[in-house]
Structure formats: structure tokens, C-alpha cells
Amino acid sequence: MQNSRTYGLLSMNGKKLVQIEHQGVTGGWQVETWKDFAPPFLCGLFVFCHYLERENELMIV
């Protein structure tokens, strides 16, 4: 997670492989890849990152 709207996957040498960015008010997600990935892998990566983000949120009651 780079910020609240952007997720990224880097290679071992620091090159960007995937960037998933929320489009803000207009909604939707923009997915950019610099390597061939199967769509199920990209969906799983997003769901996992989103889960971690929600898991680490401060609970307000």
C-alpha cells in the first residue's frame, strides 16, 4: 500500500510490476501491469491488500 488510494507490487530489485489505483470520486480502479499476470492473481492481490488495510484500521465504537 503506497497511500490510501494506491497499491503496488515491486520486484526483488525494486522495479514496479503492478499498480492498482482507486479513481476517487468517479469510482472504479485502474490496474497497470508491467508483466503478464493472470486476472485471478490480480484480483487476489487486490483483495488481500484491501483486507490488510481494513484489518489494520483503528476501530471506532
N, CA and C atoms as an extended XYZ file, in Angstrom:
183
Properties=species:S:1:pos:R:3:atomname:S:1:resname:S:1:resid:I:1 pbc="F F F"
N         0.860       -1.179        0.000 N   MET     1
C         0.000        0.000        0.000 CA  MET     1
C         0.897        1.229        0.000 C   MET     1
N         0.781        2.049       -1.012 N   GLN     2
C         1.585        3.263       -1.103 CA  GLN     2
C         0.893        4.426       -0.418 C   GLN     2
N        -0.417        4.510       -0.562 N   ASN     3
C        -1.239        5.501        0.131 CA  ASN     3
C        -2.659        4.955        0.169 C   ASN     3
N        -3.618        5.754        0.599 N   SER     4
C        -4.983        5.243        0.764 CA  SER     4
C        -5.672        4.899       -0.550 C   SER     4
N        -5.100        5.287       -1.688 N   ARG     5
C        -5.724        5.011       -2.993 CA  ARG     5
C        -4.892        4.117       -3.888 C   ARG     5
N        -3.645        3.845       -3.531 N   THR     6
C        -2.744        3.161       -4.445 CA  THR     6
C        -2.078        1.950       -3.800 C   THR     6
N        -2.146        0.826       -4.490 N   TYR     7
C        -1.457       -0.388       -4.085 CA  TYR     7
C        -0.423       -0.708       -5.159 C   TYR     7
N         0.696       -1.280       -4.760 N   GLY     8
C         1.714       -1.628       -5.737 CA  GLY     8
C         2.414       -2.923       -5.370 C   GLY     8
N         2.983       -3.566       -6.374 N   LEU     9
C         3.778       -4.768       -6.188 CA  LEU     9
C         5.109       -4.522       -6.864 C   LEU     9
N         6.190       -4.680       -6.098 N   LEU    10
C         7.537       -4.448       -6.616 CA  LEU    10
C         8.290       -5.760       -6.726 C   LEU    10
N         9.226       -5.824       -7.669 N   SER    11
C        10.082       -6.998       -7.795 CA  SER    11
C        11.173       -6.927       -6.722 C   SER    11
N        11.976       -7.969       -6.640 N   MET    12
C        13.055       -8.014       -5.650 CA  MET    12
C        14.069       -6.883       -5.844 C   MET    12
N        14.251       -6.435       -7.087 N   ASN    13
C        15.210       -5.359       -7.341 CA  ASN    13
C        14.559       -3.977       -7.357 C   ASN    13
N        13.294       -3.889       -6.937 N   GLY    14
C        12.633       -2.599       -6.773 CA  GLY    14
C        11.858       -2.086       -7.970 C   GLY    14
N        11.789       -2.867       -9.045 N   LYS    15
C        11.018       -2.439      -10.216 CA  LYS    15
C         9.529       -2.655       -9.972 C   LYS    15
N         8.711       -1.707      -10.423 N   LYS    16
C         7.266       -1.790      -10.255 CA  LYS    16
C         6.693       -2.822      -11.230 C   LYS    16
N         5.927       -3.783      -10.690 N   LEU    17
C         5.312       -4.810      -11.519 CA  LEU    17
C         3.819       -4.573      -11.709 C   LEU    17
N         3.139       -4.113      -10.650 N   VAL    18
C         1.704       -3.881      -10.689 CA  VAL    18
C         1.380       -2.633       -9.891 C   VAL    18
N         0.460       -1.830      -10.410 N   GLN    19
C        -0.071       -0.697       -9.657 CA  GLN    19
C        -1.584       -0.705       -9.804 C   GLN    19
N        -2.280       -0.682       -8.649 N   ILE    20
C        -3.742       -0.647       -8.619 CA  ILE    20
C        -4.127        0.647       -7.927 C   ILE    20
N        -4.863        1.513       -8.641 N   GLU    21
C        -5.170        2.841       -8.110 CA  GLU    21
C        -6.668        3.114       -8.168 C   GLU    21
N        -7.223        3.585       -7.047 N   HIS    22
C        -8.638        3.957       -6.990 CA  HIS    22
C        -8.820        5.298       -7.680 C   HIS    22
N        -9.899        5.450       -8.429 N   GLN    23
C       -10.117        6.650       -9.221 CA  GLN    23
C       -10.824        7.770       -8.462 C   GLN    23
N       -10.947        7.637       -7.141 N   GLY    24
C       -11.517        8.723       -6.341 CA  GLY    24
C       -13.018        8.834       -6.474 C   GLY    24
N       -13.506       10.055       -6.605 N   VAL    25
C       -14.942       10.343       -6.630 CA  VAL    25
C       -15.640        9.642       -7.793 C   VAL    25
N       -14.984        9.536       -8.919 N   THR    26
C       -15.596        8.894      -10.085 CA  THR    26
C       -15.764        7.389       -9.897 C   THR    26
N       -15.014        6.807       -8.979 N   GLY    27
C       -15.111        5.378       -8.679 CA  GLY    27
C       -14.337        4.530       -9.660 C   GLY    27
N       -14.228        3.281       -9.337 N   GLY    28
C       -13.512        2.338      -10.193 CA  GLY    28
C       -12.041        2.250       -9.831 C   GLY    28
N       -11.391        1.311      -10.459 N   TRP    29
C        -9.977        1.056      -10.213 CA  TRP    29
C        -9.236        1.014      -11.537 C   TRP    29
N        -8.031        1.530      -11.543 N   GLN    30
C        -7.169        1.453      -12.718 CA  GLN    30
C        -6.036        0.497      -12.382 C   GLN    30
N        -5.853       -0.518      -13.207 N   VAL    31
C        -4.820       -1.522      -12.984 CA  VAL    31
C        -3.793       -1.412      -14.093 C   VAL    31
N        -2.539       -1.213      -13.716 N   GLU    32
C        -1.435       -1.177      -14.675 CA  GLU    32
C        -0.467       -2.285      -14.308 C   GLU    32
N        -0.018       -3.040      -15.309 N   THR    33
C         0.967       -4.087      -15.063 CA  THR    33
C         2.125       -3.939      -16.038 C   THR    33
N         3.291       -4.313      -15.586 N   TRP    34
C         4.485       -4.276      -16.410 CA  TRP    34
C         5.004       -5.687      -16.644 C   TRP    34
N         4.159       -6.661      -16.367 N   LYS    35
C         4.471       -8.072      -16.568 CA  LYS    35
C         3.146       -8.785      -16.742 C   LYS    35
N         3.128       -9.915      -17.433 N   ASP    36
C         1.885      -10.671      -17.610 CA  ASP    36
C         1.483      -11.355      -16.313 C   ASP    36
N         0.294      -11.010      -15.832 N   PHE    37
C        -0.287      -11.659      -14.658 CA  PHE    37
C        -1.680      -12.125      -15.032 C   PHE    37
N        -2.058      -13.253      -14.489 N   ALA    38
C        -3.414      -13.764      -14.718 CA  ALA    38
C        -4.406      -12.890      -13.960 C   ALA    38
N        -5.572      -12.607      -14.539 N   PRO    39
C        -6.585      -11.802      -13.845 CA  PRO    39
C        -6.934      -12.316      -12.446 C   PRO    39
N        -7.055      -13.643      -12.229 N   PRO    40
C        -7.346      -14.096      -10.860 CA  PRO    40
C        -6.250      -13.707       -9.861 C   PRO    40
N        -4.992      -13.714      -10.306 N   PHE    41
C        -3.894      -13.292       -9.425 CA  PHE    41
C        -4.057      -11.824       -9.035 C   PHE    41
N        -4.368      -10.968      -10.005 N   LEU    42
C        -4.532       -9.535       -9.719 CA  LEU    42
C        -5.716       -9.292       -8.777 C   LEU    42
N        -6.812      -10.018       -8.986 N   CYS    43
C        -7.968       -9.886       -8.085 CA  CYS    43
C        -7.602      -10.339       -6.680 C   CYS    43
N        -6.903      -11.447       -6.574 N   GLY    44
C        -6.471      -11.945       -5.268 CA  GLY    44
C        -5.526      -10.983       -4.575 C   GLY    44
N        -4.620      -10.390       -5.321 N   LEU    45
C        -3.690       -9.401       -4.768 CA  LEU    45
C        -4.454       -8.205       -4.218 C   LEU    45
N        -5.414       -7.711       -4.967 N   PHE    46
C        -6.205       -6.577       -4.509 CA  PHE    46
C        -6.994       -6.919       -3.251 C   PHE    46
N        -7.673       -8.066       -3.255 N   VAL    47
C        -8.486       -8.456       -2.098 CA  VAL    47
C        -7.609       -8.619       -0.868 C   VAL    47
N        -6.452       -9.234       -1.016 N   PHE    48
C        -5.535       -9.417        0.106 CA  PHE    48
C        -5.073       -8.067        0.658 C   PHE    48
N        -4.663       -7.155       -0.220 N   CYS    49
C        -4.213       -5.829        0.221 CA  CYS    49
C        -5.342       -5.066        0.898 C   CYS    49
N        -6.523       -5.145        0.326 N   HIS    50
C        -7.672       -4.446        0.898 CA  HIS    50
C        -8.024       -5.026        2.272 C   HIS    50
N        -7.920       -6.342        2.412 N   TYR    51
C        -8.158       -6.998        3.698 CA  TYR    51
C        -7.159       -6.495        4.747 C   TYR    51
N        -5.877       -6.458        4.387 N   LEU    52
C        -4.858       -5.981        5.332 CA  LEU    52
C        -5.117       -4.542        5.741 C   LEU    52
N        -5.539       -3.721        4.795 N   GLU    53
C        -5.844       -2.322        5.095 CA  GLU    53
C        -6.973       -2.237        6.118 C   GLU    53
N        -8.030       -2.993        5.922 N   ARG    54
C        -9.173       -2.967        6.841 CA  ARG    54
C        -8.806       -3.576        8.194 C   ARG    54
N        -7.973       -4.594        8.188 N   GLU    55
C        -7.564       -5.258        9.422 CA  GLU    55
C        -6.756       -4.320       10.324 C   GLU    55
N        -6.008       -3.410        9.718 N   ASN    56
C        -5.145       -2.508       10.481 CA  ASN    56
C        -5.812       -1.187       10.845 C   ASN    56
N        -7.074       -1.005       10.460 N   GLU    57
C        -7.779        0.237       10.784 CA  GLU    57
C        -8.067        0.314       12.278 C   GLU    57
N        -8.079        1.510       12.790 N   LEU    58
C        -8.456        1.742       14.169 CA  LEU    58
C        -9.968        1.597       14.286 C   LEU    58
N       -10.407        0.776       15.229 N   MET    59
C       -11.847        0.574       15.412 CA  MET    59
C       -12.405        1.724       16.246 C   MET    59
N       -13.443        2.360       15.745 N   ILE    60
C       -14.110        3.452       16.458 CA  ILE    60
C       -15.500        2.961       16.830 C   ILE    60
N       -15.794        2.981       18.105 N   VAL    61
C       -17.086        2.483       18.582 CA  VAL    61
C       -17.873        3.629       19.146 C   VAL    61
